[in-house]
Each structure stands twice: as structure tokens, then as C-alpha cells.
Amino acid sequence: MGLERGRPNFKDATPVVQRAPGAPPSLGERLVGDLFILAGQSNMDGCGKLVDCERPSPMVRCFYYDDRWGIAEDPLCRYNEAVDPVHWGLDVTSENREQWAQFDRDFRVAGAGLGVRFGKEIFRRHGVPVGLLACSHGGTSLDQWSPDLAHLDGKSLYGSMLRRVRAVGGKAAACLWYQGESDANAEAAPLFREKLGKLIRALRRDLGQPELPFLQVQLGPFYGEPADAFPEWNCVQTEQIAIEGDLPNVATVAAIDLELSDAIHIGTVGEKTLGVRLAHLASRLVYGDTTCEIGPRFAGAAVSEDRRTVEVRFASVNGALTPRAGFPGFSLEADGQAIPLPERKVRGPSTVALHLREPLPQAAVLWHGRGYNPAVGLRDRAGLPVPVFGPVELG
């Protein structure tokens, strides 16, 4: 049983060669463009149903797990075809790997991700061919991604990622990262920010790129019950935003408004949306387009003198917040009791006014997107949502 049966027929397997900083792209015999690492866990793999997937483009290539270049086509991630054994299934050996890989090709029904749409959006915006380096692995924690395991080479996730980047020239335009679900627990969540910062610093050091952009996705919704049973989910989400202030060239896009294909994975349409959102961040951090803001970020809150209005200010907004009224997502609480918010309006381009029926109690806190699967609806004109944040103490 050979792997060629069922393999996509890539008519042009030309690799993408990372261009020098500032050099123009080339569309000659070799695609000289930009290489992007795709790393993290299953939502970076892509778990959307393989229906209405993003159509491939000859300007977007993938360095697949088997160390072969091809036109990027979902699914990008086929673990059992990997050169590096860290990606193989538990029952997979070098002797039976080919049979397991063929089984995956015969029966796979999910695997639509964000990579193809991201690459096409980069080419549309900047005219640069894109190479995607698939390195993610579902269900993995930051401990499993630890740079301390780099010495294990292809038997560790970090070591495999380094080897694969070096195999295609040793440099990347950015790392795209979607991970955190496996760390959203009482033991791991308090250390999430420290461990993620360590990984970012190590990757930049080991690639010799101290300013390598790191573009991540904030955890999306989860169909858990009850909605606030595991506050560590919100803890990881807030830490993902907080790390932007710890390190340069780190930016985050929200996914909390996207529909799932199952209890925890972003669906096919949502993955395409994330590809566009990450390309927007790359436009700023990789290509220097300062007209692209990273999306709404909480900048402060003030309570009116009569304590019946809370004004929430945002920075980094593209254009203005929308819609102007009626959007869900914000919540207030005092002494464990939810406070009704009968009216929510946008004032000016970047301020939200939350109007209360009664004066706000002392020691109240503000959230946006609290819980596993909150209703949210506020975005800027680039389509970037207000991310999950909180609790913010209002006094």
C-alpha cells in the first residue's frame, strides 16, 4: 500500500525560498517569497469539515510533514506521514506507518484550517508568494512544546519545528500560533504566560531572528457546561492578550465570535476568517503597513458621577467600533451577582457606554466575553473583534 494513492496531484511542487528582508518577490523558476510557521495544537492543524474548503492557489505552497513541498491544500496536517516521529500516532512504527498514513487518506473527513486562506490573503495584499511550514499537533500543551526538549530533535515538537525551518533555509517571516486549550486547567493556566514567553524568546534566539513576529489566536469558544465551570479558560485568554505587553512584535486575534464544528474546534468558515485576521496582523508586523491596527484593546474604564454609566475605552481600533448599539458581550458583576445592562452604545470611534438601571455598586468588575461560549458582537471596521478580557475592577 503506497502513499501515492490518494495523494493530491500537485502539478508544481516548486518550493518557496525565503526572500531577504526588503527584497522584492520573484515568480520565476523558484518562488522567492515569505515562509510562515504554523504551530500550536488542533485548531492550527485545522479541524473544519472538508466541505467548501479554501481553494488552493499556486502562489501558496506548503512544506508538508513528509518534508515535501506542494501546493497548499487542506488538510495540511497528516501526522503519520511525518518524517519526525513526534507526530506519529501511538500505534505507529516505522514499519507500519505507511499503512496508517493511507488509512488517514482514505477516511479523513475533517482538516480544513486557516493556512491556505492566510497565504492567499498575503499574496492578494502584498503580491508575495507564501510558503507554509506545517508544524502543529493537536492536543499538545506548552510543556510538550518546551524549548528545553530541543535536544530530542524530531522526537520533540520544538525540535521538529526547528529542524523543519532549517530544512527550508533557517528563517521565517513570522510564526502563526494557535494553542492554549490544553493549558486551560488549574495546574497549567497560572504558568501559561511565563511558558509562552519562554517559547517565543527561544524561537527567536534559535532562528537568529530577535524580532520575529509572533501572531497568535486567542482561544475561541467551547461548548462546555456550565459556562463558567472552568475559569482557567478565561485566564488563558486574558494572558494571551497580556503577553503582547511583555514582548515586542507579538499580536493576537480573537476567535470568540466564530462558530465551531464540534465542541472545541473552529469550523471551516471560521478558519477562513482567522486566516484573513492573521493576514491583517501580518500586514502590520511583517510588512510594515501602519494603517493596519492590531484590533480593539481595552484601554481603560470610568464610572460616571451618578454611577449609572460605565465608559469603556479602546485602543488600536481600525476605523471605528461597530455596530453602534445593541451588541452583547459585556458583563458587570458585584458580590457575585450579575448587574443588568439594558443599554449598550458606541460613543465616537472607540468608546463603549454601558448604561445601568441602578447605580453601580462598589467593588464591581467588568468582563467582555466571559465564559466558554459567550454571545459577542462588537468589532472594528477591519472585522477584528473585541477580544476576551477581564476581570477589570471598577471600584
C-alpha positions, -999 to 999 in steps of 0.1 A, spaced: 0 0 0 17 32 -12 13 67 0 10 79 -36 -25 65 -39 -49 92 -28 -22 119 -26 -33 153 -41 -18 156 -76 5 186 -72 14 196 -107 40 221 -94 59 212 -63 83 242 -65 95 253 -31 92 287 -17 125 303 -9 126 329 19 134 362 4 159 386 20 144 414 41 132 441 18 139 421 -14 111 420 -40 93 387 -45 101 366 -75 78 345 -96 105 328 -117 116 292 -117 117 293 -79 91 311 -58 110 336 -37 86 348 -11 79 345 26 78 315 49 53 313 78 55 287 106 21 272 115 24 259 151 3 251 181 -24 225 186 -55 212 168 -72 245 158 -40 253 140 -39 219 123 -74 227 111 -104 206 122 -131 221 100 -151 197 78 -136 191 44 -165 208 27 -162 241 9 -125 243 18 -105 273 7 -94 267 -30 -57 261 -35 -35 287 -52 -2 281 -70 11 311 -51 7 293 -17 28 263 -11 31 240 20 62 222 33 42 191 44 51 168 73 69 145 49 93 172 41 80 176 6 68 209 -10 34 210 -27 6 235 -34 -11 241 -1 -44 221 1 -64 211 31 -57 191 52 -22 204 57 -16 181 86 -11 144 82 8 132 113 16 97 102 33 109 70 58 130 91 95 125 89 97 133 126 83 105 149 70 131 175 39 134 152 32 97 148 2 81 164 7 58 195 4 26 175 25 38 146 60 25 139 84 29 110 73 -5 98 35 2 97 35 40 92 27 37 55 -5 17 62 -17 42 89 -10 71 66 -30 55 38 -59 48 63 -59 86 71 -61 95 35 -89 70 28 -111 81 57 -103 117 66 -134 139 68 -120 169 87 -89 191 84 -99 225 69 -76 251 85 -66 287 83 -33 284 64 -45 284 27 -67 314 32 -39 332 51 -14 326 23 -39 338 -4 -47 369 16 -10 377 20 -5 373 -18 -36 394 -25 -24 422 -2 13 422 -9 20 402 -40 43 379 -22 43 341 -27 38 322 6 53 290 20 35 274 49 56 252 73 31 229 90 44 221 125 13 219 148 0 189 166 -34 185 182 -39 181 220 -5 194 229 5 216 259 32 242 263 52 216 283 52 194 252 63 225 232 91 233 256 123 245 241 141 225 268 133 195 247 150 208 216 179 183 220 155 155 212 153 168 177 125 151 157 112 134 189 101 167 203 77 193 189 101 222 194 130 202 180 109 191 150 98 227 143 134 240 144 146 212 121 119 219 96 126 256 95 163 249 90 155 224 62 140 253 42 166 279 48 165 286 85 145 318 85 108 327 87 87 358 82 66 351 112 53 323 135 15 318 135 4 302 168 -29 288 180 -26 269 213 -38 271 248 -68 247 251 -45 220 267 -32 246 293 -67 258 303 -67 240 336 -60 248 373 -24 235 372 -11 249 339 -31 282 334 -12 302 361 21 294 343 8 299 307 22 334 302 56 326 315 59 294 294 47 311 262 71 339 267 99 314 271 90 297 239 88 329 219 122 341 232 138 307 225 124 305 189 137 340 182 171 331 196 174 297 179 165 312 145 187 342 150 157 365 145 153 386 177 123 405 162 105 375 146 68 384 146 46 360 167 10 362 156 -14 341 178 -51 334 181 -69 339 214 -88 308 225 -122 306 209 -155 293 223 -160 259 239 -193 241 243 -187 234 280 -213 232 308 -218 252 329 -204 281 310 -182 294 339 -172 260 354 -136 263 344 -124 300 348 -89 289 336 -103 291 301 -108 329 305 -75 331 324 -56 317 294 -75 341 271 -65 371 292 -29 360 294 -27 357 257 -36 394 254 -13 404 283 18 389 267 16 415 240 29 439 266 58 416 276 75 412 242 78 432 210 62 421 178 35 399 195 -1 403 184 -33 384 189 -66 380 171 -98 369 187 -118 339 177 -145 341 203 -171 351 178 -166 321 154 -188 290 151 -174 256 160 -175 224 140 -177 203 172 -173 211 210 -140 228 207 -128 232 171 -134 262 148 -154 253 117 -144 256 81 -158 291 76 -144 304 108 -109 291 99 -110 311 67 -120 341 87 -90 336 110 -67 334 80 -78 368 70 -75 382 105 -39 368 109 -30 383 75 -42 417 88 -18 414 117 10 403 93 3 433 72 14 455 101 41 434 119 57 417 88 51 442 60 51 474 79 16 487 70 10 510 99 -26 517 87 -35 482 100 -41 483 137 -40 451 157 -76 454 167 -95 467 197 -77 466 230 -91 475 264 -75 509 273 -95 519 304 -129 523 321 -145 551 340 -177 552 361 -199 583 358 -206 605 388 -241 591 392 -227 556 388 -253 548 361 -229 547 332 -196 528 326 -175 541 297 -150 516 283 -122 529 261 -103 510 235 -71 515 216 -58 501 183 -92 502 166 -94 501 129 -117 529 119 -144 526 145 -163 501 165 -195 486 151 -224 481 155 -233 513 172 -258 498 197 -273 465 210 -241 444 209 -237 416 235 -206 405 253 -201 429 282 -210 419 317 -208 436 351 -208 418 385 -206 428 422 -205 404 451 -211 375 428 -243 390 414 -247 399 377 -258 435 371 -283 442 342 -271 461 312 -302 473 295 -284 496 271 -251 495 253 -239 521 228 -207 531 210 -197 567 215 -173 581 190 -150 556 172 -136 538 202 -156 542 234 -185 520 246 -211 533 271 -228 508 293 -260 522 308 -274 508 341 -309 510 356 -295 514 391 -262 530 404 -232 507 401 -223 490 434 -189 494 448 -163 468 440 -179 459 407 -159 441 380 -162 443 342 -158 415 317 -160 411 280 -166 376 266 -167 358 299 -174 321 299 -169 293 275 -194 303 248 -204 339 253 -225 360 229 -203 387 214 -208 411 186 -185 442 187 -159 445 160 -139 473 143 -142 481 106 -115 456 97 -137 429 112 -114 423 142 -135 416 173 -131 429 208 -112 401 225 -120 384 258 -107 405 287 -114 408 324 -119 410 353 -114 448 354 -120 463 389 -142 494 386 -143 505 423 
